[in-house]
Amino acid sequence: MARRAFISRHIVLSEENKPVFGAILIEGETISEVRKFDKLKKIENALQELQDWDPKVYEDAYIFPGIVDCNAKTNGDWEGRSFLTQAAVSGGITTVVIEPSLWQQPEPQTENYCDYGEVGLINGDSVSIDGVLAIKGYLYKPTRYVEEIQNLEGLLSEAAKSDMPVIIDPSLPNPRMLFMASPCRALSLQRRSEIDDLSDMQHFAGAFPENVIDSGENSPVEAEVENDSGLEKRLSLRDIKKSEIVRTQNHRISLISDANIVEHNDGENKLVSIRKKYHRKNLSDIYQDLDKRIKESQDNIEHLSRAEISLYSEAGTTSGDSLNSPQLQSNFPAAHSYPDMAAIKPPPSLQERRKMRPATLNVTKQKPKEESLYVRYLANCPDCWETAGVERILRAMEGIKHRVHISSLSSARSVNLVRQFKETSKSITCDTTSYFLYFTDVDIQNGDTRFKAHPPIRSNLNCNLLWDLLKMKAIDMVSSAHSPILPMYKFLNFGDFRRALSGINSMGFALQVLWTKLRQPVLSASSLEHYIVRLSKWLSLHPAKFFKIDSFKGSISPGKHADLVIWKPHETVIAKSYSKFPDMCVFRGKELYGKIEEVYVRGQLAFQGNNFYPVGRKIVR
């Protein structure tokens, strides 16, 4: 059995506050020992001490635990596992958890460049748990091949019996709003390609309140709310049933996450009193400030305003021909000439100006391409889709102590609901994606359909709040949410967000993207070192714990696989994608911090420079 030692002054251990000086001793595929050295010890002495281990020195590089990506897709044969694992290992990912595609045939034996696991996809009430790390389901019908979860409470109860982790996509869109955002969603790919024009649809579903509360003939229900001025106001509602959200014109009352419903039967009338449920006792100022900022954020209203302004662009543009009138030109010198001051004619008098006849204004009508405006797509994807779904999940988890993970949260409001729920239950985790933390809506050019995703990339305000929530431990892990789409179905030539399929090519950049963003605030060297350790938890340790593979993955510890990333965090690189469709990658060409030199999977070299070595295999619990 081969014995090796990797020596570095920057070994990232999850139990330490910052990287340490030491050596990782490897026997075969596993870590035998992590030996820590005094920071004053010389490298030559360490080499002498470990001469029997064939030592290799990475003095200036950092040794990071292999990343566990908790959310990725191949979308059938569009990309394939070989391309997926190649792109993954180039970014330091040593284990990737893949969501299968139900329409793909069993994939033939391929070369894998990193380890991979699979999730079992819940299709209605059926799911296979053989050989999977977790099961995943959707609250809405995501494709024609997958049904939404029919009985969420029953599913969680059954999963608890088998100790199988559950992943849930929280989107719960209103069907009308979903149609407004993607009117081609129900069409086949061929029919979608044949459509010529969708520009007649100029309305925004987000501009209208959802009819989530059905009007009935039962006795009215009253709820007390507080308006913006602090005065109490009484709402007259009909039948609440199982609705997640109560809406009025100026108010939004959450009935699940931040309120408790208590019904008082008094003859024919019911009084629903809404009181705070997940109140955190002795809240520190930082949490109170966070709650206030999230509550006051008005992202979707801003997007609606910007989208509505774009409607008036049809008024056309005006050329300034009147300024080129010969009468005016003769009175003013050219910008590049310098005549004598005496030669400059005085401005025309009032009488002369009245005789002037400026040239006719030329008005050019320009019909904008509504389907190419990202702000219009975003305005039709409000974050209430997510909050409604999260509230639905939290209600189903009442009384169930089983591990549930909510995937790919894009909204700070949704994440904050999860944070509040964690105060009474430790059985829930959530993740967001690398591109939600890097891009905002202003970064997306009109017509660049590579960025169309479900849920969408939101505002700068929302992005900043997500970062605050990540640093405050409300978000447990960060994934790539990689979902490759054939370029022809992104309709880049048309810039058509309504026709384009949802899915972002983002594999292999989470470590560099997060590190680049973390460096932007003015932080001390000690703080940066601390965040490198936190990165290892967001990207490696926490995903491994959720999937119950932390006994052999997720950190640099004795007995675990020697999954190691050798990187230099203070060097910059121009992002290069190794996916099947590199031009579709949204990070390609970006300048990022963190040069990844080598990646080891179970002690075997898997990536070095531009060279790849197929050492990956499937893992199960």
HELIX and SHEET records of a PDB file:
HELIX    1   1 ILE A   43  GLU A   49  1                                   7    
HELIX    2   2 GLN A   51  TRP A   53  5                                   3    
HELIX    3   3 GLY A   76  TRP A   78  5                                   3    
HELIX    4   4 ARG A   81  SER A   90  1                                  10    
HELIX    5   5 LEU A  152  SER A  162  1                                  11    
HELIX    6   6 PRO A  175  ALA A  181  1                                   7    
HELIX    7   7 LEU A  189  GLU A  194  1                                   6    
HELIX    8   8 ALA A  205  ALA A  207  5                                   3    
HELIX    9   9 ASP A  285  GLU A  296  1                                  12    
HELIX   10  10 ASP A  299  ILE A  309  1                                  11    
HELIX   11  11 SER A  310  ALA A  315  5                                   6    
HELIX   12  12 ASP A  321  ASN A  324  5                                   4    
HELIX   13  13 PRO A  326  GLN A  329  1                                   4    
HELIX   14  14 MET A  341  ALA A  343  5                                   3    
HELIX   15  15 LEU A  350  LYS A  355  1                                   6    
HELIX   16  16 GLU A  370  SER A  372  5                                   3    
HELIX   17  17 TYR A  374  ALA A  379  1                                   6    
HELIX   18  18 CYS A  384  ALA A  396  1                                  13    
HELIX   19  19 ALA A  412  LYS A  422  1                                  11    
HELIX   20  20 SER A  434  TYR A  438  1                                   5    
HELIX   21  21 ASP A  441  ASP A  443  5                                   3    
HELIX   22  22 THR A  449  PHE A  451  5                                   3    
HELIX   23  23 ASN A  460  LYS A  471  1                                  12    
HELIX   24  24 PRO A  487  TYR A  489  5                                   3    
HELIX   25  25 ALA A  510  ARG A  519  1                                  10    
HELIX   26  26 ALA A  525  SER A  536  1                                  12    
HELIX   27  27 LYS A  537  LEU A  541  3                                   5    
HELIX   28  28 HIS A  542  PHE A  546  1                                   5    
HELIX   29  29 PRO A  582  MET A  584  5                                   3    
SHEET    1   A 4 THR A  30  LYS A  36  0                                        
SHEET    2   A 4 VAL A  20  GLU A  27 -1                                        
SHEET    3   A 4 ARG A   3  ILE A  11 -1                                        
SHEET    4   A 4 PRO A  55  VAL A  57  1                                        
SHEET    1   B 5 TYR A  62  PRO A  65  0                                        
SHEET    2   B 5 LEU A 564  ILE A 574 -1                                        
SHEET    3   B 5 GLU A 591  VAL A 601 -1                                        
SHEET    4   B 5 GLN A 604  GLN A 608 -1                                        
SHEET    5   B 5 ASN A 611  PHE A 612 -1                                        
SHEET    1   C 8 ILE A  67  LYS A  73  0                                        
SHEET    2   C 8 ILE A  93  GLU A  99  1                                        
SHEET    3   C 8 ASP A 115  LEU A 121  1                                        
SHEET    4   C 8 ALA A 134  TYR A 138  1                                        
SHEET    5   C 8 VAL A 166  ASP A 169  1                                        
SHEET    6   C 8 VAL A 404  ILE A 406  1                                        
SHEET    7   C 8 ILE A 428  THR A 433  1                                        
SHEET    8   C 8 MET A 477  SER A 479  1                                        
SHEET    1   D 4 GLU A 232  LEU A 237  0                                        
SHEET    2   D 4 VAL A 221  GLU A 226 -1                                        
SHEET    3   D 4 ASN A 269  ARG A 275  1                                        
SHEET    4   D 4 ASN A 260  ASP A 266 -1                                        
SHEET    1   E 2 ILE A 245  ARG A 247  0                                        
SHEET    2   E 2 ARG A 252  SER A 254 -1                                        
SHEET    1   F 2 THR A 317  THR A 318  0                                        
SHEET    2   F 2 VAL A 363  THR A 364 -1                                        
END                                                                             
